[in-house]
Amino acid sequence: MKHTSLPVVFILALASAVVADVKGQFKVDKTTITPGYDGAYLVHDQFNGRQMQVEMILSEAAVDIKAAVAELSPHSQIINQPEIMDANYILLWIDPDGKVSMNAKAAGVQYIDSTEGGLKVELKTNTLERVAGRVYTPNPVKTLSGPVFEVDLTFDTAVTKSPAGKALPAGGGDPGKALMDLQKAMSKDLAALNSLLTQETIDRLQDDYNTPEENFKGTVDILNAWLPKQNWKVTRGELIDDATAILEVEGDMFEDTQAVYLARMKKTDTGWKFAKATVAGMIK
């Protein structure tokens, strides 16, 4: 079986899970997944962060997609929802060129394959508005650990999106300026750093029993995991509402490796502040 890494995702959709317009099953050993709920939404490609792809979840349990897409990392939020943590489900990632990757969780075990391996796909529709087709294994697939799985699913699902926000000017406008100021503050001190963080973020990342120096170092370490290590550049931004902006940021993930990041900024009485961020995908 070919192994495909799982994408870290940023989803632009906004919808609740509905009864699935999907037929078929995933079978492995004594476990059969028969999805009853589905949802499709846009994400950044983990390996080509500037490109969008469709992610679908096909689940035996109802999934709160609305709650998931409210987060910068909906994938992590969705698989940690209480209703789905112990449920069986299938995730599909559909590229614009028709390549498909799959991750099926059956009885607590992950089974991964793609159309570059044993998975086959017949897509009738593949747009940013709707995906329809069939994903199947023409022959049983033997995993490295021994079990054999089979999948045959047909689907026809609308790709849901949130209402478009207002595009920010080059550099992200005032929210982008505040984010770039945060980068400078990361080499200063705790007071400078905290002046650019929301109070909720400060409360989440810092402890009263730590010294200012400990809180400064700990916060910088976390921000270095959430945002580029160096060479930040705000490539686009969108005003979601009067008090919320989402910025796309490119920069160095590691030496010789760049990535796309997503940052949420919140407007307060004292200006725009950083709330949270996540990596969306590497840059080819």
Buried (B, 14 or more C-beta within 10 A) or exposed (E): BEEBEBBBBBBBBBBBBBEBEBEBEBBBEEBEBBBBBBBBBBBBBBBBBBBBBBBBBBBBBBBBBBEBBEBBBBBEBBBEBEEBEEBBBBBBBBBEEEBBBBBBBBEEBEBBBBBEBBBBBEBEEBEEEBBBBBBBBEEEBEBEEEBBBBBBBBBBBBBBBBEEBEEBEEBBBBBBBBBBBBBEBBEEEBEBBBBBBBEEBBEEBBEEEBEEEEBBEBBBEBBEEBBBBEEBBBBBBBBBEEEBBBBBBBBBBEEEEBBBBBBBBBBEEEBBBBBBBBBBBBBE
